[in-house]
Structure formats: structure tokens, C-alpha cells
Amino acid sequence: MDMKGIEGVGGMDGMMKVAMMNKPGRFDFEQKPIPKLKPDCVLVKLEYVGICGSDMHLFEHGYIGENYVKEPMVLGHEPGGIVAEVGSNVSSLKVGDRVAVEPGVPCWHCEFCKSGKYNLCRNVYFYASLPVVEGCFAEYIAHPANLCYKLPDNVSTMEGALMEPLAVGMHAVMQSGIRVGSNAVVIGAGCIGIVTMLSLKSMGIRNITVVDLVKSRLDRALELGAANIVDASETDAVKKILELTCDGAEFVFETAGSEVSIFQTAKMVKRGGTITLVGYTKDGTAKMNVNWIIDNEVTVKTVFRYRNIYPLVIEAVSGGIIPLRKIASDIYDFNDIQTAMENAINNKDTVMKCVVRISPDAK
């Protein structure tokens, strides 16, 4: 089912450049027709697209979980850009508007969509998420207007692209049910860990401890406002958390997808506390200390993407509450996307978020 909004090709005269992954580990630039619009969609000239961990995994390994790349694929699902054309039924946006694009298009008809939990829609069309092989490492995309959010004047299209990972972090925080005055532990200081920390701070949480194995990442977390950091390569992380929190954290967020740290969450969390699982493991499995969780009435929550979040995070960034621009550690031109992806994969210790500048005119 074509739910994304493209009705054939050739919406504007001309062709566009696309970074095609014809096989894992290599990008080939190809010319493809610019998409034609359906009435409820807009054509977005992309300016920035972030590189996500799933992009990196698909590029490096050719699969995620049980889903394998079996045909040429365009990666990328963190887009920000400028409206270049509007469909005949669109009145909410105009040509020239700068937008953040929510990359998943649900069916809007199933029980999950009708109840507002559209991130759980089984028929969602989500860029670069198998079996969908269309992505955003291209000069243009066609997308439903109601999933394109106009950016305030003080928010750049690069920040618009970064709204996607920020939405994950904010959804995790909202899912957890955390309250002002609580303490929290965030395991993992990669991009998702940092945006989770920033989301916690935006909601009034001050006592946040970040755990990681890499000093440079921990230094960045401290710079962006963590109250405490724990270097798990040098100390017993569980013991240190218990010392810092006086018998465990009320809320623990696992963003690293590490089997070791997922198991440790049960003893890091306070009795009656909440564990929120955000990070994926390599093979989809991990052990948890179930008896400890049961004996201490610990709540375990999970996070799948996000829902109804974009307006909230855009306002938080616009209002200066979340310094989103600071997570973009490395920016590459579109022509250098091969180098960008390889850098993101091979230098995880130093690269927090790699962003591709699709348009050479982007500011």
C-alpha cells in the first residue's frame, strides 16, 4: 500500500540526486525523477538529514533484527527542509516554509491510530525502515502536509532534522511518568541518551546521572547539564548509582541497548521505581533480573518511536529550553555522505550526531 503520498513521478520538471545504497557499505549517487504530489502532500526540498543508528547498522551489516536489505535502498529518516511545492488541498503550508518532517506515515484507520497511539500502527510507512526502502538521503521528498511542521524563525532546518531523535527522547521521558523532583539515571551517552537527558531537564528534572563507558561522551553529558556522570569502564556502575542516589534511582532509562546494562537496571532502580527501555540490542534479546524486579515492584516501560510529540519539542527548542543544535557534532556535505557514514560508524566514541547537509545553500 502506498501511504506516503507519492502518486507516480515527475511532480516538477527535472530530476533529483539520490544517495542509493545498492549494496551495504557503499553509496552511489543516482538521478531519479522528482516525486509528483498527491493533493494532501507537499514537496520538501531537503536541507539537512541526520544519520541514525539504524542507518549505520543497515549500511554496515545489511540487516536489522530479522529484516535484511534485499534490494537497493535509500537510507535516512531525520529530515528538515523547505516546502518547494504544495498539493491542491494543502492550506496549512506554503512554498518557502521551513519544516521538520515526521517520517512515519500511519494508516489513520486502525484501532491504534484512532486511539492516538499511531506509532503502534502496523501499517505505518516509515522512511528507511524495512521493508520500506525509500529514505531521505535525496534532494526532495513528497510527504503528507499534516506531518510537516512549520519551524519558528529562530529554529534552523538542521534543528528541524534533529527533532526526530529528540522526539524519541521526549517520548521516553513522557512514557516513564516521571515527576518534578524525581531523580533519574540515563544509561548511554550517545545521541538518544543525550536527548533523553535534555528532555528530562526540560521537564524540570535536575538530579540526572549519566552512565557510559566512554569519557568523551560523559564529558559532553556533563557539559550539557548532567548532575553526575559515572564511567562504567572504571567503576562498578551499580554500586556508584546506589551511592549517588541513596538506594537507587526512581527512574532509570536504558538507551544503550547493552545486555550488561539492561541486566543492571534492576539493581540501579529504587524499590517501586520505573525502568524505561529505549535502546535496541544487537540480536533483539537480553536478560533481566526478573526476580529482583518482582520483589521490588519495579515497573518496566518501553518506547517505540514517538507520537504527538513534534509540536512540543519544536516549542521547547524555539523557547531555548533544549539546546538541540549542540548535539550535531559532525556536519558533512551531501557529496561526502560516504565519508560521513563511515565516520559515524567508525568513530562512535567521538561522534555524537552526524548530519548530512543535503542542500549546498542550507544555512
C-alpha positions in Angstrom: 0.0 0.0 0.0 1.3 3.4 -1.0 0.6 5.6 2.1 3.4 8.1 1.8 1.8 10.4 -0.7 3.6 9.8 -4.0 1.4 9.2 -7.0 4.0 8.3 -9.7 6.8 10.7 -10.5 7.7 14.0 -12.2 5.8 16.4 -9.9 8.2 19.2 -11.0 10.2 19.3 -14.2 13.6 17.8 -13.6 15.5 15.2 -11.7 17.0 14.9 -8.2 20.1 13.5 -6.8 19.7 10.4 -4.6 22.3 8.5 -2.5 21.4 5.0 -3.3 22.7 2.0 -1.2 22.8 -0.6 -4.0 24.7 -2.8 -1.6 25.6 -2.4 2.1 28.7 -0.4 2.7 28.5 1.8 -0.4 26.6 4.8 -1.6 26.1 5.5 -5.4 24.7 8.8 -6.5 21.9 8.4 -9.0 19.4 10.7 -10.7 15.7 10.0 -10.0 12.6 11.9 -11.0 11.4 14.4 -8.5 8.2 13.0 -6.9 4.7 14.0 -8.0 2.3 15.1 -5.3 -1.0 13.9 -4.1 -3.4 16.7 -3.2 -2.8 16.5 0.6 1.0 16.4 0.3 3.9 18.8 0.0 7.2 18.6 -1.8 10.1 19.3 0.6 13.5 20.4 -0.7 15.7 18.8 2.0 18.4 20.8 3.6 19.6 18.5 6.4 19.2 14.9 7.2 20.6 13.2 10.3 22.4 9.8 10.4 20.6 7.5 12.8 22.0 4.4 14.4 19.6 2.3 12.3 21.1 3.8 9.2 24.5 2.9 10.4 23.5 -0.7 11.2 21.9 -1.2 7.8 24.8 0.3 6.0 27.4 -1.7 7.8 25.6 -5.0 8.2 22.8 -5.1 5.7 20.2 -6.1 8.2 18.4 -5.1 11.4 17.0 -8.0 13.5 15.3 -10.3 11.2 14.9 -7.8 8.3 17.6 -7.9 5.6 18.3 -5.5 2.8 17.4 -7.4 -0.4 17.2 -4.5 -2.9 18.6 -1.1 -3.5 17.7 1.2 -0.6 17.8 4.9 0.3 18.6 5.5 3.9 17.8 8.4 6.2 14.7 9.3 8.2 15.7 12.5 10.1 14.7 15.3 7.6 14.4 19.0 7.7 13.9 21.3 4.7 11.9 23.9 2.8 8.5 23.5 1.1 9.0 23.6 -2.6 5.5 22.8 -3.8 2.1 22.2 -2.2 -0.7 19.9 -3.1 -4.0 21.2 -4.3 -5.7 20.5 -0.9 -3.0 22.0 1.3 -3.7 25.2 3.1 -1.6 24.8 6.3 1.8 25.4 4.5 3.1 27.5 1.6 6.1 27.4 -0.6 9.1 28.7 1.3 8.0 27.5 4.7 10.8 25.7 6.6 9.7 22.4 8.1 10.6 19.5 10.3 9.2 16.3 8.8 7.8 13.5 11.0 9.0 10.5 8.9 6.4 7.9 9.7 3.0 7.9 7.9 0.4 5.8 9.7 -2.8 4.5 8.2 -5.1 6.7 10.4 -7.8 4.0 10.3 -6.7 1.2 12.7 -7.5 1.0 16.4 -4.1 2.4 17.4 -4.4 5.4 15.1 -7.9 6.1 16.3 -6.9 6.0 19.9 -4.0 8.4 19.3 -1.3 5.7 19.6 -0.4 6.0 15.9 3.2 5.0 16.5 1.9 1.5 17.1 0.1 1.3 13.7 1.0 -1.9 12.0 0.7 -0.3 8.5 3.0 2.6 9.1 5.1 3.7 6.2 8.4 4.8 7.9 11.3 6.0 5.8 14.3 3.6 5.6 12.7 1.1 8.0 12.5 -2.2 6.3 10.5 -3.3 4.4 10.3 0.4 3.3 13.4 1.1 1.1 12.6 4.7 0.4 14.5 7.2 2.6 15.6 10.8 2.9 19.2 10.9 1.5 17.8 12.7 -1.5 17.2 16.2 -2.6 13.4 16.0 -2.4 10.7 14.0 -0.7 6.9 14.2 -1.0 5.2 13.9 2.3 1.7 14.5 3.8 1.3 18.1 4.9 -0.1 17.2 8.3 3.2 15.5 9.2 5.3 18.5 8.2 5.6 21.1 11.0 6.5 24.7 10.2 9.5 25.9 12.1 9.7 29.2 14.0 12.0 31.8 12.7 14.6 31.1 15.3 14.8 27.3 14.6 17.0 26.2 11.8 16.3 23.3 9.3 19.2 21.5 10.8 17.5 21.6 14.2 14.4 20.6 12.3 16.1 17.4 11.2 17.2 16.8 14.8 13.6 16.9 16.1 13.3 13.2 15.1 15.8 11.8 17.7 14.7 14.5 20.2 11.1 13.2 19.8 12.4 9.7 20.8 14.0 11.1 24.0 10.9 13.2 24.9 8.6 10.2 24.3 10.7 8.1 26.6 10.5 10.7 29.4 6.8 11.1 29.0 6.2 7.3 28.9 8.1 7.0 32.1 5.7 9.1 34.1 8.5 11.0 35.8 7.6 13.9 38.1 9.4 17.1 39.0 11.7 16.5 42.0 12.5 12.9 41.0 16.0 11.6 40.3 16.9 9.8 37.2 19.7 7.7 35.7 20.3 7.6 31.9 22.4 4.7 30.7 24.2 5.6 27.5 25.5 8.9 26.4 25.1 8.6 22.7 22.6 10.7 20.8 19.5 9.1 22.2 20.9 9.1 25.8 21.7 12.8 25.5 18.4 13.9 24.1 16.7 11.8 26.8 18.8 13.8 29.4 17.9 17.1 27.7 14.2 16.1 27.7 14.4 15.3 31.4 15.9 18.7 32.1 13.2 20.4 30.1 10.6 18.9 32.3 12.2 20.2 35.5 14.3 17.1 36.5 17.7 18.3 37.8 19.2 15.3 39.6 20.3 13.3 36.5 23.2 10.8 36.4 24.5 9.6 33.1 26.4 6.3 32.7 28.7 5.4 29.9 31.9 3.6 29.1 33.5 6.5 27.1 35.0 9.5 28.8 34.4 11.9 25.8 30.7 11.1 25.8 30.5 11.6 29.6 32.3 14.9 29.3 29.7 16.0 26.7 26.8 14.9 29.0 28.4 17.0 31.8 28.7 20.0 29.5 25.1 19.7 28.6 23.8 19.6 32.1 24.1 16.2 33.8 24.4 16.5 37.5 26.6 13.4 37.8 28.4 11.1 35.5 29.6 7.5 36.0 32.4 6.0 33.9 31.4 2.3 33.9 34.8 1.4 32.5 36.5 2.5 35.7 33.9 1.7 38.4 31.1 -0.6 39.4 28.2 1.3 37.9 25.5 -0.2 40.1 27.4 0.5 43.3 28.1 4.1 42.2 24.5 4.7 41.4 23.4 3.4 44.7 25.8 5.7 46.4 24.7 8.8 44.4 21.0 8.1 44.7 20.7 6.7 48.3 19.3 3.3 47.5 18.6 3.6 43.8 17.2 6.0 41.2 13.4 6.5 41.0 13.6 6.4 37.2 16.2 4.5 35.1 16.4 5.0 31.3 18.4 2.4 29.3 19.3 3.9 25.9 22.5 2.0 25.1 20.9 -1.4 24.2 23.6 -3.1 26.1 22.9 -6.6 27.5 25.0 -5.8 30.5 23.4 -2.5 31.4 19.9 -3.8 30.7 20.5 -6.5 33.3 22.0 -3.9 35.7 18.9 -1.7 35.6 17.0 -3.8 38.1 19.6 -3.1 40.8 20.0 0.6 39.9 16.4 1.4 40.3 14.8 2.2 43.6 12.1 -0.1 45.1 8.8 0.8 43.5 10.7 2.7 40.7 10.4 2.6 37.0 12.8 1.3 34.3 12.2 2.6 30.7 13.8 0.6 27.9 14.7 2.7 24.9 17.8 1.1 23.3 17.7 -1.9 20.9 20.1 -4.9 21.5 22.1 -6.3 18.6 20.1 -9.5 18.3 16.8 -8.5 19.9 17.4 -10.3 23.2 18.7 -9.5 26.7 18.4 -10.9 30.2 16.7 -9.0 33.0 16.8 -9.7 36.7 13.1 -10.7 36.9 13.0 -11.9 40.5 14.5 -8.6 41.7 12.0 -6.7 39.6 9.1 -8.6 41.0 10.3 -8.5 44.6 10.7 -4.7 44.4 7.6 -3.9 42.5 9.5 -2.3 39.7 7.6 -1.0 36.7 9.1 -1.7 33.3 8.1 0.5 30.4 9.2 0.5 26.7 9.4 3.1 24.0 8.7 2.7 20.2 9.5 5.9 18.3 7.0 8.6 19.4 3.6 10.1 18.9 2.0 13.5 19.2 5.5 15.0 20.1 6.7 17.2 17.3 4.9 20.4 18.3 6.1 20.0 21.8 9.8 19.5 21.0 9.7 22.3 18.4 8.4 24.7 21.0 11.0 23.5 23.6 13.8 24.2 21.1 12.3 27.5 20.0 12.0 28.7 23.6 15.6 27.9 24.3 14.7 25.1 26.8 16.5 22.5 24.8 19.9 23.4 23.2 19.4 20.9 20.3 22.0 22.4 17.9 24.7 21.3 20.3 24.2 17.6 19.7 25.2 18.0 16.0 28.9 17.1 16.4 29.8 16.5 12.7 28.3 18.0 9.6 29.1 16.8 6.1 28.1 17.9 2.6 25.9 15.6 0.6 28.7 14.8 -1.8 30.7 13.4 1.2 27.9 11.2 2.5 30.1 8.0 2.2 32.7 9.6 4.5 30.0 10.9 6.8 28.6 7.4 7.3 32.0 5.8 7.7 32.9 8.4 10.3 29.7 7.9 12.2 30.3 4.1 12.2 34.0 4.0 13.0 34.2 6.9 15.5 31.3 6.3 17.8 33.4 7.4 20.7 33.7 11.0 19.4 30.7 11.4 17.1 27.5 12.2 18.9 25.4 13.0 15.9 26.5 13.2 12.3 24.3 15.3 10.0 24.3 15.5 6.2 23.8 18.9 4.5 21.8 17.9 1.5 21.5 21.4 0.0 24.7 23.4 -0.5 22.6 26.5 0.1 21.5 25.4 3.6 22.5 27.8 6.4 
